[in-house]
Amino acid sequence: MRYFYLLMTSFAISISQPALAENHDNEYDGINLSELGGMQYEVCQLRPGKTLEDADRQVKSAAAEFERLKLKLGIINFTPFFDHADANTTTADYITMVYGSLPAFAEGWGKWEQSSRAAKVMKTRTEVGDCHFKFNHVMYKYMNVPVLENNPRRVIQTEWCTPKPGVTGDQLKAKHDSWLTTNKENLNMIGWAIILPRLGQASRKGSYMHFVIYDSVSALMENQNWIANEGGFAGNQDYYNSYADCEGPSVWDGTLAQRPAE
């Protein structure tokens, strides 16, 4: 087990080496896009008698406390749109995501743990949903900062992947970079990050997760048309056939609840 941990840590370091020149700006919401950022999310099931409206109110109360404490962290609340659930399996009712720089997480948790109001927010959270914290590192591959700053909508496509046997982190990084260079003129996404699991992720479904951001479902569907009819399929299949085994994408619909304090 220790060998596996060291192997995956080495892979994460390799895949996360800076390759961030495709960002329209080098900073977004106080995050240096040339460094690894942080992402914390809570995977939640509603408790009996509670609704998504209750969850939304709880997120707004957390956002208000973030603002009062001047935390340099943002909040987005997501609900499933195209998920992997069916009659025999379930998915989370909602996911609350917090993002920011890694130093902002250290500072933010320090303030949060000292706040009596934050303690009340956490109590309400446990009353509304059965939630589980996860923490990840984020490698930013492409961020259209002007659009992200002016549109609070976040339609997210996520997909867990594991490199095929013999594929190194360096090879995977080179593939990601070359795909972006080849296809950047066809992109209608407004962001792409690679999520590297760190804390509370033993049950994850892969070694890393693609996290692709659109500003609408319409833009997501334009991407589906590009894959089906305009040449995108070949590149995707080469990735799946030669580089990584992936679970298949799911889509989550979210709205920015709070931007990081400046």
N, C-alpha and C positions, 0 to 999 in steps of 0.2 A: 504493500500500500504506500509506503514511504517513497519507493522508487517511482510508482505511478504519479504521485504528487509532484516529485521533482521533475519528471518527464513533462507533465502538463504545464508546470511553471516555466520550464525552458521553452516550450512551444509558445506560450502566451507572450513571453519576452520577445521571441523572434517575430511573431506575427504583428506585434504592436510597435515595432521600430518606426520612427517618424516617416510618414509618407503622405503628408497632408497638404501638399501644394495646391490641390484642387479646390480648397475652400475659397469662397469669394472674398472673405476677410479672415484675418488670423485670430479674431476674437469674437465670441458670441456670448452674451449674457454674463460677462466677466470670466468666461472660460478661455484659456489659451488653447486654441485648437491644435497646436503643435505638441501638446502634452496629453497624457491620458487624463480623462475626467472621471467623475464619479456618477453612478446612477444607483439609487436606492428605490426599490419598489415593494409594495405590499400587495400580495395576491390574496384576494378576499372573497369569501362567501357570505352572503347576507344571512343574518340570524333570523329565526322564525318571526314573522310579523313585521320585519323591516323591509324597506323598499329602496330603490335606487335614488329616490328623492331624499331619503334619510341619509344615504351615503354622500350625496351631493352637498347637503347641508353640513355634514361633518367635514368634508374637504374644504368648504368655504371657511369654516371656523379655524381649521389648521392654517389656511392661507392668511387669514386675518392675524393670527399669532406670528406667522412668518414675517408679515409686514411690520407688526409692532416691534418685533425683536431686530428688525432690519437684517434678516438672514440673507446671505448672498446665494440663496438656493431657490429654485423654481419648482412649481408643482403642476402636474398634469394628471387629470383623472380619465381613465379609459374604461370603456365597456366593450364587450365582444361584438364584432360585426360579421366577419367570415371566420368562424372558429372551427376547431376539430371535434366539437361535441356532436353526439348523435344520441339515439335512443338509449344506448348502453353506457355512454360516458358523459361526464359533465366537464364544464370549464369554469373558470373564475367568473363570478358575477361582476366584479370590477377590479381594476388595478389602479392604485395610486402611486404615481412615480414622482420622485424627487431627483432633481439633477443639479449639477454645479461642479466647480473645481474641487479637487481633493482637499486643498487647504480650507475651502469654504465649508466642507462637511465637518472637518475637525472643529472649526470655530462655531459652526451652527449647532452641532450636538452639545458643545459646551454651554451655549446660551440656553438651548432647549431644556437641558437637564436641570438648570437652575430656575426655571420658570414655573410658578404655581399654575398659571393659566395653561401652559403647555401640558401639565399633568392632567388638567381637566379635559383638554382636547383628547389626550390618549385614553382616558376613561371612556369618553363618548365613543371613541373609535372601537373599543372592545364591545360596547353595547350594540353597535350597529352591525359590525361584521366580524367574522372569524378570520383574522388576517395573519399573514406570515411575511416577515421582513426578509428581503434579499438584497445583497449589495454586490455591485459589479464595477469593474473598470471599463471605460469607454474610449475606444479609438475612433476619432472622427476622420472619416474618409472624404466626405464631401458635405459642405454646409452652405446653402444659399442664404447667407445671413440677412440681406435686405428683405427677402420674402418672409423668413422666419420671424423677423422683428415686427412685421406689419400684419401678420395673420395669426390669430390664436388657435386656429383649427389644426389638429394633428391627427391625420389618418395614418396609422402605423402598420406596416407589414413586417412581421417578425418570422424568423426561421432559424431553428437550431441546426447546426452542422458539426460534423466531426471529420477531420482529414482522413482520406483513404490511406490504407497501409502504405508506408514508404514515402508519402507526401510530407515534406518538411514545412516548417513555419515560413522559411525563406521563400520556398516555391509558392506557397499559398499567398503570401504577401505580394509577390511578383505578379501572380495571376490577378489578384484584386486590382493592383495598380494598372495593369495593362487593360483590363476590362473597362476601367474608368476612362482611360485615355482614348480607347477605341470608340466608346459609346457616349461620351460626354455631350455630343451635339444632339443626341436623341433623348436626353434625360428630361423627364417631367417631374421627377422627384425633387424635393427641396432639401433633402438631407439623407445621408447614409452613414451609419456608424457600425462598428463591430463591437459587440458586447462580450467582455471577457469575465466569466463568473469568478467571484471571489469568496463571499461569505454567505452561508446558508444555502448553498447550491448543490448539495450532494445528489439531489434527485433530478438535476437538470437533464435535458434530452440531447445534449451535445457538448462539444468542447468550446464552442463560441456561437454567438447568435448574430445574424444579420438584422439590422434595425433600420428600415427604410421609411422615410417620412414623406408623405404627400400632404398637400393643403386642401384636398377634397377627394371624394370618392370618384368624381369625374376624372381627375388626374390619374388615379389608380387604374381606372378602366382604360384610359388612353395608353397606359403602360401595358395592359393586357393585350390591347390591339397590336402594339409594337411587337410583343413577343409572338403573337399568333400570325400576324400578316406582314410584318415589316422587317423581318430579319433578326429579331431578338432571340428567337427560339434556339438557333444554332449555338450561340454563345452560352446560353443557360445550360443546354444539354452537355456541352463540353465540360462545363464546371462540374455538373452532377456525375458525369461518366468518368472523369479523369482526376478530379481533385478532392471532392468531398461527398460524404453521404449526409443527406439532409432530410428532415422530417416532413418538409412541405410547408409552405407559408400559411400563416393565419393573419387576420387583419383586425385591428382594434381602432375604435373611434374615440377621439379625445379632444378636450379643449383645455387650453392653458388657463389654470386657475390663479397663478401667481408667478410673476417674474422675479428673478433674484434682485435684491436691493443693490443699488449702485454704490 
